[in-house]
Amino acid sequence: MTDLHHLPVSEAGALIGARKLSPVELLDAVLARIDAVDARLHSYIAVLGERARAAARQAESEIMAGRWRGPLHGIPFGVKDNYHVAGLRTTGGSRLMQDSPPQTASSTIVARLEAAGAVLVGKLNTWEYGTGNGQVYHDLPYPAARNPWDLGRFTGGSSTGAGAAVAAGTALFALGSDTGGSIRLPAAACGLQGLKATFGLNSRAGCLPNCWSLDHTGALTWTVEDQAIVLGATAGHDPADPSSAAAAVPDYRASLRAGVAGLVIGIVRDLGPEGDALDPANRRALDEAADILRAAGAVIREVVLPAPLSHYREASWVINWAESFSIHEADLLERPHLMGRALRAKMMTGFCVRAVDYLAALRLRRALARATDALVRSVDALLIPGAFHVAPRFGDPETVPHFTRDTACAVFNLSGHPALSLCTGYDPDGLPLNLQVVGRYFDEATVLRVAHAYEAATPWRQRRPALTPVHEEPRMPDTSPPAVPPELLAEAGAYARRYGLTELSPAMLAELAALFDKAASAGRAIPRMPSKEDEPAHVFRVPLPR
Amino acid sequence: MTQPDHAAPLWALTVAQASRRIALGTLSPVDLVEAFLARIAAVDGRLKSYILVDAAGARAAARAAADELAAGRRRGPLHGLPFAVKDNYDVAGLPTTANSRLRRDAVADRDATLVARLRRAGAVCLGKLSTWEYGTGNGGEYGDSPFPTTRNPWDLERFAGGSSTGVGAAVAAGTAMFGLGSDTTGSVRLPAAACGVVGLKPTPGRVSRHGLLPNCASLDVPGPFTWTAEDAAIVLGAIAGPDPADPVTEDVAVPDYRRRIGRGIAGLRIAVAAEGGEGFPPPDPDMAAALAAGLAILEGLGATLVETALPIPAAACFAVSRLIGPPESASIHEAELRDHPAELGFALRDKLLGGTLVRAADYIAAQRRRREIADSVEGVLAGVDALVTFGTHHVAPRLADGAAMTAFTVESTMTPFNLSGHPSLVQCTGFTPAGLPTSWQIVGHRFDEATILRVAAAYENATPWRARRAEVR
C-alpha cells in the first residue's frame, strides 16, 4: 500500500469515510514525513502540530459519532503563508511581517476547507509577499524551498512551499495563489496539478494581495480528482470579496469520468517567436497529450492565440508592478533594506510606472480578454504550454528567471479563464513536464474532465519523488550593481527624490536606474487601443440596490 | 412655480407645458421648432451656445412629428419637443467635433444611444452645443478653441460653466428646450449652477455612455439639463435603462419618475451638509444665504432636516479626482498629445501634460481612496432620504478673471459624488442682487433619482425662481 502521506485526497477521504483510516493516524504520518524530510525540503514556514492534532482528533470523534462531513474530513493540508488563519501570524515570507499581530479571522477559503473538516497542518513557504522579480537570492528569513524531484533545483514560484509539500507528501494538498502563474509554475516544476480557477470563483478575502486585478487563489494537488474535491469546497460567492462572482458551483466530481469523446479540444502549438524557448521535451509531451485525447475520442483542432504572447506579458507585468507597488509603497519608502532583493526590485519597477502606461495595460487587458474568450468559446477546452522549462538548478541561477518568465501562464490571469497545469510526464533527468488545460469561464468541470481523461490514460501519477540528497549547492545570482549611464542615474535619482524614495544606497540607486528604463520600455511597448471608447478593464461600478 | 403657460413665449415653455399643448393639439411641433430656430437666430450670435444648428434636420423631424400626430400617433411626452446635445454626443450625419481642431470632419455614422432614445420618443434634435474641448480642460478659458466661447445668458461677460458650456446656456436662454451634457467631476452640474437650470448627474450605470466621446472612463456620466425638476423627470424617464452597447449600464428597473414627483416631502428625512468643508474658502455669502433660506423652505414643507458634514471634505475629494481624471484623459488622447500637441487648445493640453506625469502608484492610490469616499458618502446617506449640500461655491465668474474661473471649477462640492457614484442634482435657489443664479445640490441613494427629483420639485414649486428668464443682453 502507498505510504499514507502519499495518498491522494480522494483515496484518503474514502478510507476515512469508510472508517478504515483515522484522521489522527493520517496526520501523524504527515507530521512524521515533515520531521523526516522538511529540514532539507523547507516546504513549511510554520508547522502547527498541536492545532492540527486537535483538529484531527475532533474529526475522528465526529466521524466515529457518524458525522462524516465529506471527502475532505480529516485530510491534512497546508496553506501558503499569505493566507490568514485566525489566531496566527501571517508572515508572507517577509522580514516586514515578522512582528505582525495574529490575524483575527481566517481567509474565506481556508475557513471553508476547515468547515469541510480538512486539517490545517501549517503555513507553507513562499516568495516574499508571493511575488518578486523571478530570481531567487536566498536572502529571505526562511530558506528557499527545494524541489522534491531534485533538491538542488527550484520549486517554481511564488507558491514554493505548496509545490514542494504536495509532491513530497508533507501535505496532501495545498493552497497557493496565482497572479501570473504562481500556482501553475510550482505545480509544473514539482509534477502536480495546479488550478487557477476562473477569476471570481475562489474568494480572495483574507489572502494577502499582490495585484488586485490579476490575483487568483487556488489549490495544488497530486491528482485531478483531488482538484475537483478541493474546488468543490473552496468555490462559490463570498460577499467579503468584491471581485467574487455569484456563479453556481457544480459537483465537479460528477462529470470527471465522462471522458472526452466528441469534445473539441484546441491545441496551441505555435506561440510565435516567444514560443521558441519551449523545451523540446515539453513540446513533445504536448503533442503526445493531443494524441492521447484524440485516441480517447476528442476532436483536436490547431488554434493560435489572438495576440502575440508578448502583448499578454507586457500588459500583465505593468499591471502587476504598479498594483504591487501601490500595496507595498510605504514599506519601500521606509524599510527597503528589510525587503528581499527580488521583492525590492519589483517594487522599484512599480515605483517607476506611469499611470498612462498602467491604463494602457488595463485597456489592452479588456481587449485581450475579449479576444481570448472568443478563442476559448470556439472549443470545449484548450491545450497550451504552461511553464516552458523544467525546474532550473539553483546552481545555475541565471536560468531561474527564465523558468519564471518563459511561460504562457499570464495569458489566463489577464483573460480570467480557468487554467490547470497538468503533469505530462518526466524528462530524461526525471524532472516533471507540464501543459495547461484551459476552459471557458466558470467551466472548470470540463477542464477537470479533460485533465482527468489524460491523467487516467498515463502512468505519471504512479511515480513519486525520492528526495535524494542534494548533489549541488545553490549559487548566488550576480548582484553587482548594473552599469548605467550617468545621465540615467541622475534622472532616476531626481525621480526617486521627487517621490520620496530617499533611503536607497548607491547600489540600490543604480538598480533603480536600470529598472527606470525597464518600466519605461515595458510601458511604451504596450500596444495602444485604436479607439478612445476602449475602456480600461477596471471601470468602477456602483453596487446594485438591494 | 413656472410662468403661466399662456404668458410664456414658445421658447420659454417647459417640457411639461409644451408636452401638454402638443397632446391637446393646441401646439404644432413645427411651430415649436420654428420658435426655437427664431430664438437661436435672435440670441445665439451673442450667446454662442451652438457649435452647429441643424435647422434642416430639425424642421424635417418636426414635420414628421406633426404628421404622426395628425395620424393619431403620439409617442409620448417628448413628442415634438426640441432638444440639443453637447458636441461630444454622436448624432448620425453630423460631425462630433467636441470643439477640437482635430475632429472637425469626424462625422458620426449613427446616433449615441441617448440621442437615439430621445428621437425614438419623438423629440427633435436642433443641433450640437458648445463644450470645452473633449469635454474637459484645466478650468480656464483661453479663447483658443475652434468655436467661440459660450457666454452666460444672465450676464454675457460671465462664464457659462464647464465643460457642458453650451448646454447650460441653451436651456437657460431658450435656445433648446432641454439638453444633454456629460459630467466627470461636475460638467453637468457646474453649467447648470452657473446658468440657473436643473442639471442631473444620474447614478453611474443608469444611463448609457455609448456614442459619447469618453473623457474619463471611470467617472463619466451623461446627464440631462432642463428648466424644471419635472422636466428632468420626463427626460430621465426617456433616456434611462440598460444598453447592451455600454457594459457599465445596469439592468435596474426604470421607475416612472414623474409619478411621485408631486407628492411633496412631508416626512422625508434630509441630511444637510451646509459647510463648504476644510480646504476650500467658504462659499459666497449669497450662495450660503440662499442655501439657508432653502432649508427653511424644505422644513416648512414638512421635511426633517438632519445636520451632518461630509467625513471626507470636498477639497480632499478633489485632490483624489485630479489624480484619476488627468491620467485617464491622457490615456484616451495620448496619440493626439504626442502627434498634434499644437492643435490642442491650451486648457486640454495643460490637462493632458499633467496626466502623463502622474505615476501609476498615485493613480491607484486615488482609486483605492475612492472606495473609502464611496463608503463615507453611504454613511452620510444611511437613515436619510436625501442629502443637501452646496454645489458650486461661487456664482458664475467673469470670463476675464482667470483666478475666479479656476476657483469656480475647482471649489465645489461635486466631486465627492462623482467618486462615490451617487446621483446628484443641481438646481437654482434664487438670484444675487446682480441677477446671477445661486444654486444647491441634492444627492440621493444610488439608483434613487426619483427622491431627489421629488425634493427638487417640492422646493421649486414653493419658490418663484422658475418664473424668471434670462434676457441675454
Interface residues (C-beta under 8 A of the other chain):
Chain A: V318 W321 A322 E323 F325 S326 E329 G350 F351 C352 V353 R354 A355 V356 D357 Y358 L359 A360 R363 Y499 R528 K532 E533 E535 P536 H538 V539 F540 R541 V542 P543 L544 P545
Chain B: T203 P204 G205 L213 P214 A217 S218 L219 P247 V248 E250 V252 L323 P327 E328 A330 S331 I332 H333 E334 A335 G355 T356 L357 V358 R359 A360 A361 D362 Y363 I364 A365 Q367 R368 R370 A374 G421 H422 H445 R446 F447 D448
